[in-house]
């Protein structure tokens, strides 16, 4: 193999490794890569600006990464975040790059099946589910009708799926409230926004609190009766 061919092989290998790391969501420092691959920083800058110009990249504080504006592209970091949100991460020995490679390989028969019971009332593609989602993301107060009762200026924090049902957790009148999504008939976004409280954010991720969701209204009713 000629010297020129060896140089091209090293460059191809270097670019392949860089691309792989970018799609795993890593932020790559030119200085660190220069030491790792024993090439100049100038060569690496040319890699990113010319040889990898087909990718939507961003440069920030000395590091290159895949731009979030690259529609349709999801990195391993995004997949790990999704697994944590949906709590599927706890089902596997480790949610690492090797497992993600197996899970996302459409060319082979999937080695796993994760079965979860569907909700008794599946939310539709339009309507209250997405309006509530929008309000949570934008921190917007809601006006709701739940089983015929109005809830005005409701601050939505999380939609939580537990034991075949969706629950909306939020705050109203300075108190935490839990509502079953299937009982919510009307949802209107107001023009008012709210400040999220850290204690409520932490509460929505608490194991014991989530397990209490089906009984929340009953417990609240009993406590209210005892207070009276």
N, C-alpha and C positions, 0 to 999 in steps of 0.2 A: 504494500500500500504506500502510495506516494505521500510526501509531507502535506501536500495540499488536501488530499483525501482525508488524512488523519485530522487536519484542522477542521474540515467540514463535519466529520463525525463528532468531534468534540463539541462543535457549535450546535449541531442537531440535538445531541444529548443534553447540553446545557439548556437549550430552549424548551425541550420536552419537560425537563424537571421544573423549570420556571412556570410553564403553562399549567402543569399539574398542581403546583402550589397555589397559583393564583385562583384556580377553580376550587381549591379547598378553603378559600377565603383568607389566605395568609396575606400579610402586608410585608413586602420584600424590600429590604434595605440594600441599596447599591453597594455600600461599603462592605456589608456582611457577605453579599454574593461575590464580591471581588476577591475576598479572602478565601471563600469556599471553593471557587472555581479556578483560582489563580489566574485571573484575567484582570485587565485594567478597568477602572470605573468608566472610562470613556467607551470601552467595548460594550459594557453592560447598558450604558445609556443609549447606545446605538441599537442594542437588542430591543429595548422597550420602545424607542421612538420610531424605529424603522422596521425591524424584523417582526415585531409583534404589533404593528400598526393596525392589523385587522381586528384586534381586540379593543373593546372600550375600556381603557385604563385611566386611572387617575393617579396623580402624584401629589402627596401631601406629607409635609414634615420629613422629607428624606426617604420616603418609602412609596413603592408602587403597589397598587391593588386593583382588583377588578371593579369597574365603576358600577354603582347600584343602578345606574340608568340603563344598563345593558338588559333590555327587556327579555324575559324568558330564561335568563341564566340564573341558576340557583347553585350556590356553593355548598360544600359539605358543612360549613358552619351554619348555613341556613337550614339544612336538613336536621342537624343536631338541635337547633333551636325549636324546630317544629316538633321533634320527638319529645323534647322537654315539656312543651306546652300541652301536648296531647297525652303526656305521661306514658308513652310507649317506650321511652328510654329505660324505664325500670324493668322491662320484660327481658332484656338481653344482658349478657355478661358485661359487654362494654359497647357503647355507641361510638365506635371509632371508624377510621377511614376504611378499614378492611370490611367491616360489616356494612357500611354504606355502599361500598362497591358491589357487594352481593345483593343488597336490597334493591338497588337501582339498575341492575343489569337486566334489560328486557330481552336479551338474547337467550336466556336460560330459564328453565322452569323454576319458579320461586321455591326455595327450600323451606319457607315458613308460611304459616297462615296465622294471623292474629284475628281472632273472632271477638267482636264486641256486639252485645245485644243492641239493636237499634232502638231509638226512642219510641215510646208508645204513640206519640204524635210528632211526626217528623216536620221540622220547619220547612215552609215552602221556599222556593228560590227568590221570591219577592216578599215584601211585607215587613212585619215587625222585627224579624231576626236581623235583617240588614240595617233597618233604621236604628235599632238599639246598638248594633255594632258601630255604626257611624257616630252615634252619640257618645259611646265609650271612648272612641279614638279622639273625638274632638272635644271631649269633656263638656258636653252640652246637657243641660237639664231637660227632662222629659215630662210631658203630661201623658199619663197612662189611664186606661180603664181596665180594671182587673176584676173579673167575676161581677161586673156591674158596678164596682166601686171606683170612684175617681182617685187618682194619686197625682197631685199637682206639684211641680218642681221636684221631681224625683231625680236624684244624682246616680247614674248607673256606673258601676265599677267593673263587674265581670259577668259574663255568661258562663256558667259552669255546668258541664254534663256529668251527671252522677246517677247510677242505677236507673238507666232507661229514661231519664227526664232531664230537660234543660231548666236551670234555675237562673234568674236574674238577681244578682246581689247588688245592693246599692244603699243609699242613705236618704232618709226623708225625715224632716222635723228633728234633725240631730240624732237620729236613731238608725241603726243598721236594719235593713229590711230585706227579706228574701221572698221572691215571687216566682211561681211556676210559669214558665213561658207559655205553656198551652192555655193558661187562664187569662193571658193578656190579649185583649180584643182590639184595643185602639192605642196607637203610639203616635205622638206628635212631638217633633223637636221644637223646643222653644228658642228664643234668641239669647237666652241667658246661659252663661257658662259657670263652672264650679271649679274649685281647687280640690284636688284629690288629697285625702288624708292618709298618711303613711300607715297608721294603725289599721285602717280598713283594707288597704292594699295587702298588708301582711296577713290579716285575718282571712282573706279570700284564698290564700295559699296554704292555710293551716289544715293539717290532716283531720283533726277532730272536728273542726268547723264544717268541712266538706261532708263528713259522714253524718253531721247533724241536719243537713239541708232538708231531707224529707220530713223532719219533725220540727222544723224551726217555728212554723206558725202555731203548732199545737203548744209547744213550750211557751211561746210568747203569750198565748191566750191564757194558759194556766197561771203564769206569773202576774198577768194583769188582773185576773180574778182574785188572786191572793192579796194584791195591793189594795184592792177595793174592800 
